[in-house]
Each structure stands twice: as C-alpha cells, then as structure tokens.
Amino acid sequence: MKPVGRFLILFIPLLLAACATSPTGRNQLMMISEESAIVQSAQAYAQTMNDYEKKGQISHDQALINRVKRITGRLIYEALIMRPDTRNWQWSMQVIDDPKTVNAWSMAGGRMALYTGLIEKINPTDDELAQVLAHEISHALAKHTAEKMSVAMATSLGALAVAVATDSRTVAMGASTAAIVAITLPNSRAAETEADHIGMELAARAGYDPRAAVTLWQKMSKESGGSSYDFLSTHPSSGKRIEALDALVPRMMPYYEEQKPHPVYPL
C-alpha cells in the first residue's frame, strides 16, 4: 500500500471520531478537546500579548480600559450562569493600542482582546460595545476556537498526507500554532449565527439593549465603506445578518427589561 493510503486509513477514522455538538445542536469538528484548546490558547495568548508589549501596543488609556473591563465583567458574570464550568477559566481582556485596526477576538478559556481602532472608527455606545464583546465571549462559550483549531489542523494533516506521498519535509500544524491561526480564521456562517444569538442573549441578560446589535452592524457596514476591516473579515456583515438580528430583538427584550442587579466579574 502506498504511504498516502496508509495515512488516510488512520486519518479518515480520526475525522469521523472527531464529531461533537454545539450548544445549538450543530455538528462540530473537534479533533482536539476544549481542555487542550484552552491550554494551547493560553500559550498563544501569552505569546501574542508579549509581542504587543514589545511593540508598546498595550493600551494605557485607563478610562478606556475601565470602560471595556466594566462591560466585559458584566457579560462574564452572565456567561458563568450560562456555563458554570467556565468559572475555572482564566478570563482576561487586553486593550491593544492600534487605531488602524477595527477588531476584537476571543480564544478558548476566555482570553480576549479589543483594538482601539474599533472604538475610534466605530464610536460604539456601551450597548453596542457590549454586543461586540458578548459576541466574542459567545465564540468561546460555544467552543468555536477549538473548532477552528480542529479545522486548521485537519487541513494541515491533509497537506501532510500529500507530503508523505511526495516525500516532502512538510510537517503538520501544531496545536499552539493552530490556536494563533484560529484568531484570524473566519468563523463559519453557522458559528457566526450561534455567536450572534448567544451574544444577544448574554448582553441582554447583562442589561444591555439588544437593539444595539442592529445599530452596531449598521454602523460597521456604513463606516467600513471600501475598507477591509479586520473585524469584518472574520465577522462578515450583510443585510441578511442585520435582518436576522432585528428578528431576534423581540425575543431578547424580556431579558433586557428584567429588573435585577448586574454584578461585574473582576478582571
């Protein structure tokens, strides 16, 4: 049997065994566990932040940092209710001083970053900023980082099968590298829809107006113009998406209108 054939005999069962189910019942490819994704994300996050620190790009704007952490803290408090097991996560948020970058992202285990360009170019209200941050938290809650890492690794393993057949020196992508790549890989439409839905509910439960999800994406679409914003490259906006968010608003309003305190998780 040729080398590539032997490789595929092992590779295909691995893919079939790597099926999981998301919080909304969607099938997910999970070649690695969420626990492994969290460990690798911690290393990738530290490496990424160390690089920003060396470049002097960790924001020292205390007013902005306080605003972002206050909103994030309220959202995390609700996330802990949605998924109690995330109490063990090392939740963290860094504000990156990069006025040209309109972006935000999260990793497995609750590690997040927001770029000042999103604040400066979009000028979001607290309700709109909460939608961005809740969306990112939802990606982590729904294990989307592990899913994207799995897709990256599966793609790399596929390339390795070709390398084996051609005696190439190409090696498979490591989990730590996949964790970094997962930041820039776009989510699937299904994953984006999940994060939209979970994020709106999370924000509404934390006391942020769900109608802001609609105005946020309207702003994103309008302000981007011909620019290729990083956030829009991984979170594509469209008229249909805005319509879908608008349709969710009536279902989310009762959470928003509920009279209750909104504690802040300390970051």
N, C-alpha and C positions, 0 to 999 in steps of 0.2 A: 504493500500500500504506500502511495506517495505521502511525503511529510504533511502536506496540507490536508490530506484526507484524514490522517490520524489526528491532526489538530482539531478538525471540525467534529470528529466523533466525540471529543471531550468538550468542545466549545458549545455546540448546539444544546446538549442537555443542561449545561450551565445556564444558558439563557432561559430555557424553559422552566428551570427551577427557581429563577430569579423574579418571579411574578409576585406582586404584592397589591394591596388595595388601599387607595387613598381615603381620606375622611368622607369623601362624597361617593365612594363606591367605584371609582375609576381604577382600571388596571394600571399598575406602575411597574416599570422595570427596576428591580432592586438587586443589583449584583453584589452590593455591599450593604451591610446593616446600617441603620441610623446611628448606632453607637460608634461604628467605625468612621462614619462620615463626620460625626461630631469631633472625634479625636483628630482626624486629619484636617478638619476645618480650623481647629484651634491652632494648629501649626501654621497653616496657610494664612490665617488672620494675623498672627504674630509677625510673620514674615512680611506681609503686606503693610502693616502699620509701621514696622521698623523701617521699611523703605520710605514711607511718607515722612517719618520722623527725621530721617537723614536729609530729606529734601526740604525740611522746615515747613511741611504742609499740614501738620496737625494744628487745627484752629485753636487760637487762644482768645477768641471772642466770647467772653464769659456770658454775656447776655444771650447770645445765640445758643451757646452750649446749654445754658439753663433752660431755655425755651424747648429745645429739642429733647432734652432728657426728661423734662416735666411731662411732655406729651407722650414720649415713649414709655415712661414709667406708668402712666395711667393705662396704656394699652397692654403692657406686660402684665399688670395686675389682673386684667380680664383674661389674658392668654393663659395664666396659671389656673384659672377656673375652668377654661375650656379643656386644657390638657394639664391636669395636676402633676403628671410626671415631669413636666418641664421646670418644676421647682428646683430640680437638680442641675439645670443648665447654668452656665456662667454667662448670663445676659450682659451684653456690653454694647455701647454705642460710641462711635468716634465721629466727630465732625471734621471733614477734610477741607482745608482751605484751598479751593480750586474754583475760582469764579467762572472758568470756562466750561466746567463740567456739570451738566444737569443730570444728576444720577443719585441713586440710593440703592443699596443692596443688603442682603442678609445671607448668612451662612447657617449651616446646621449648628444647633446648640445655642442659637440666639445672639450670634455675633453680627453686628450691623455697622453700616457706615452711611453717612449722608454728606454730599458735597455742597459747598456753599453756592455753587452755580445754580443749583435748584432754587435756593432762596432768593438769590439776586435776580435771576432771569424770570422766574415764575411768580415771585412775590406771593406765596400762598398764605391764606389765613390760617389760623390754628386748626380750624376744622379741615381745611384742605391738606395741610401738612400731616394731620393725623391720618388721612386716607392713604397718603404715600407710605407712612411708617407702618400702618396697620397692614397694608398690602404686603410689605416686605416681611413682617412678622408672620403673616399667614403662610408665606412660602416656606418658612422654617417649620411651622406647625404641621404643614401638610407633607413634610419630608421631601420637598422639591429639590433641595440641594443634593440629597442622597440619590435622587432620581436622575438629576443632571450628571452627577459624577458617574453614575452607572452607565448612562448613555455615552459619555466621553470614554469610559474605559472599554465599553463594548465596541465602540468604533476603533479604538486603539488595538484591541485584541483582533479585530477583523483585519487591521493592517498587519498585525503580527503574523496572521495566518499566511498572508501573501509573502511576508518576509521569510517565513520558514520555507515556503515553496521555492523562493528565489535565492535562498542563502544570504539574504540581506542581514545587516547588523542592526536593523531597526528593533527597538525594544518596546514593550507595552507601556502605556502611560501609568505612572504610579498614582496611588490614591491621593497623595499630597498635592501633586501637580493637578490632578483632576479637580480637587477642591478649589484651586485658584481659577482654573478654566471655567468652573461652574458659575463663577461670578459674571463672566461675560457671555456665556452661552444663553441664547434666548430660551425662555420657557415655552412649552407647547401651548397651543391655544387652550387646551383643556386645563392645564396648570394655571394659566392666567385667569381663566374663568373661575376656578376654585379660589384663587387668592383674592379676586375681586369680591366674591360672595362672602368668604370668611372674613376678609378685611373690613368690609362694610359693617358686618355684624359686630366685629370686635370694636371698631371705632364707635359705633352707636351705643354699645354697652358701656363704653368708657366715657360717654357723654358728649360725643362729637357728632355734629349734624350729618346724617348720611347723604343729604342733598349736595354736600360739598364734594362727593365723589364725582358727580356730574360736572360741576363747575371747574373742578381741578382738571379733568381731562379736556374740557372745552378750552381752558387756558393753555394746556400743554399743546393742543393742536394748533391754536391760534399763534402762540408765541414761538413755536418751533419754525414756522414758515418753511423755508427751504433748508434749514439747518438739520444736521443729523445729530440730535441729542442722544447722549448715551442711554438715558432712561427710556427713550422711545425705541432705541434699537433692540432692547431686551424686553420692553413692555409696549408693544405696538398699539397705537391709538387708532380708532376708526369710528365712523358714525354708528356702526352696529354695536360697538362696545359701549359707547355712550348711551345708546338706546337701552341696552341691556341693564346698565347701571341704573338708569332712570326708572326702569320697570321694577327694580329691587327696592327702591326707596320706600314705597308704602309698607312693605314687609318689615323694614328696619326701623321705621319711625317709632313704633311702640317701645323698642329698646331705648331709643334716644330720649323719649318723653318720660321714661320711668324715673321717678323721684328717688334717688339714692345717692349716697356719698361716692366719690371717685378717688379712692386712695392711689398713691403714687409709689410704684415699686422703686426702691433706691438703686440708682446706677452710679 
